[in-house]
Amino acid sequence: MDLILLAVLAAMILLLVNQNRKRKRDAANLVQTLQVGSNVILHAGIKGTVIAIGEDDLEIETTPGTKLKVLKQAVRAIQTSEEN
């Protein structure tokens, strides 16, 4: 009985670790695909267009004349033209 419980617990831990690795890999791929001109959504819900990309940060324009400098990891998604 104890072995079954330990096996189930080990399986759950492995599933959680794999999901976390996948999430990190997807986030890294998203950051690598950023380009100037991309429409992005930040984790805070702010939408904007990338106007400059630095080493660790990027600059987005939310409305004409309003520029924000944010970390690359703050990007939740890149909008495609169909989503606009």
Phi, psi and omega in degrees: 000317181294325179295323179294316179297318178295321179295318178295317178297316178297320179296319179295319179297316178298319178297318180295319180296317180296320178296320180294319177298317180296318180298317179294319179295318178295320179295320178294320177295322179297316180296322181290335182271000179295136178224156174297132182100351179289139173271124185236159172239128179272164178298336179279357180092005181278133177254145179191178180245133180289126179245343177203144180236125176257193181290311181245349184227173175215161180247128178240154176249117183273316173226160181307120179094349180256113183244139177237139175254118185228161174288149179299327182291350179282351181281124178269321183205156172254123181281139172265169183296333179288334182278345183289000000 
